[in-house]
Amino acid sequence: MIAYRHSPTRGGDKIAILGIQHGMPYASGEIPEVGDRISDETGRVGTVTRIIVGPRSPTELTIRWDDGVVGIRYPVAEDFTLSSRAAQQE
């Protein structure tokens, strides 16, 4: 049986399989987190609102772009560069 965890984080969702850390880094080398401010190769800036890690599919990102467009299921994080990350709360 596969256990799933669903936890709302800063206005978005992070869905992950327990015990498995996704390892799809941005072009800048960091592992994506919900709330990350990112940019694409054209300079468009947005916020990661959801990270989906599936057992049989690659990690996918949902991004809310600052121009109002919501992009769903970007399968390649290396197409993006981390601009900023919110401080971790413990």
Long-range contacts (C-beta under 8 A, 24 or more apart in sequence): 2-55, 9-34, 9-35, 10-34, 10-35, 10-86, 11-35, 11-49, 12-47, 12-48, 12-49, 12-50, 12-62, 13-49, 13-50, 14-50, 14-51, 15-50, 15-51, 15-52, 15-53, 16-51, 16-53, 17-53, 17-54, 17-55, 20-53, 22-51, 22-53, 22-59, 24-58, 24-59, 24-76, 24-77, 24-78, 25-77, 25-78, 26-77, 26-78, 26-80, 26-81, 26-82, 27-78, 27-79, 27-80, 27-81, 28-81, 28-82, 30-82, 30-85, 32-59, 32-61, 32-77, 33-85, 35-85, 35-86, 36-82, 36-83, 36-84, 36-85, 36-86, 37-82, 37-83, 37-84, 37-85, 38-63, 38-80, 38-81, 38-82, 38-83, 39-80, 39-81, 39-83, 40-79, 40-80, 40-81, 41-79, 45-83, 46-71
